[in-house]
Amino acid sequence: MSITFLNRSIWQRIFGISATDRPRDDKGWHYESGKLMIKLDLVPELTEPGTAVRFEGKNLPKRVLVVFGEDEQYRAFHNRCTHFGHRRLDYVPGTETVQCCSLNKSTYTFAGKKIHGPNPKPVDTFKVEKNGEQLIVQLT
């Protein structure tokens, strides 16, 4: 398997600046009872295949990266590289991978398996269910 790396500047990699944005409308999601609930009509950034959004803050206990793959399947990851600094992850468009935003370019499959980099273990993935226009990401 060949690995595609995100085109990032050295400064973006050194400072761990994520390429993935947060949702524009903060009202489009909330956390309750171990679940991240996302209203797709308020988070249109996740309605086109090949997109991703990062969720963090509010009372969310873990940072979460949600990817809508080009295969039109939703996937969610603990948005924390398992390597040094616990940097955020970014979706690599055109692939079935996510990648750390740091210098080492640690890369994981959609199943969370490490395929490149010094990261010591897989990244955690979460179950995603689509119910109408709502995504439910099970964090517990």
Secondary structure as the mmCIF struct_conf table of DSSP 4:
data_model
#
loop_
_struct_conf.conf_type_id
_struct_conf.id
_struct_conf.beg_label_comp_id
_struct_conf.beg_label_asym_id
_struct_conf.beg_label_seq_id
_struct_conf.end_label_comp_id
_struct_conf.end_label_asym_id
_struct_conf.end_label_seq_id
HELX_RH_AL_P HELX_RH_AL_P1 ILE A 10 ILE A 14
TURN_TY1_P TURN_TY1_P1 PHE A 15 GLY A 16
BEND BEND1 ALA A 19 THR A 20
HELX_LH_PP_P HELX_LH_PP_P1 ASP A 21 PRO A 23
BEND BEND2 ARG A 24 ARG A 24
HELX_RH_3T_P HELX_RH_3T_P1 ASP A 26 GLY A 28
STRN STRN1 TRP A 29 GLU A 32
TURN_TY1_P TURN_TY1_P2 SER A 33 GLY A 34
STRN STRN2 LYS A 35 LYS A 39
TURN_TY1_P TURN_TY1_P3 LEU A 40 LEU A 42
HELX_RH_3T_P HELX_RH_3T_P2 PRO A 44 LEU A 46
BEND BEND3 THR A 47 GLU A 48
TURN_TY1_P TURN_TY1_P4 PRO A 49 GLY A 50
STRN STRN3 THR A 51 PHE A 55
BEND BEND4 GLY A 57 GLY A 57
TURN_TY1_P TURN_TY1_P5 LYS A 58 ASN A 59
BEND BEND5 PRO A 61 LYS A 62
STRN STRN4 VAL A 64 PHE A 68
TURN_TY1_P TURN_TY1_P6 GLU A 70 ASP A 71
BEND BEND6 GLU A 72 GLU A 72
STRN STRN5 TYR A 74 HIS A 78
BEND BEND7 ASN A 79 ASN A 79
BEND BEND8 THR A 82 HIS A 83
HELX_RH_3T_P HELX_RH_3T_P3 PHE A 84 HIS A 86
STRN STRN6 LEU A 89 VAL A 92
TURN_TY1_P TURN_TY1_P7 PRO A 93 GLU A 96
STRN STRN7 THR A 97 CYS A 100
BEND BEND9 CYS A 101 SER A 102
TURN_TY1_P TURN_TY1_P8 LEU A 103 ASN A 104
STRN STRN8 THR A 107 THR A 109
TURN_TY1_P TURN_TY1_P9 PHE A 110 ALA A 111
BEND BEND10 GLY A 112 GLY A 112
STRN STRN9 LYS A 114 HIS A 116
BEND BEND11 GLY A 117 PRO A 118
BEND BEND12 LYS A 121 LYS A 121
HELX_LH_PP_P HELX_LH_PP_P2 PRO A 122 ASP A 124
STRN STRN10 THR A 125 ASN A 131
TURN_TY1_P TURN_TY1_P10 GLY A 132 GLU A 133
STRN STRN11 GLN A 134 GLN A 138
#
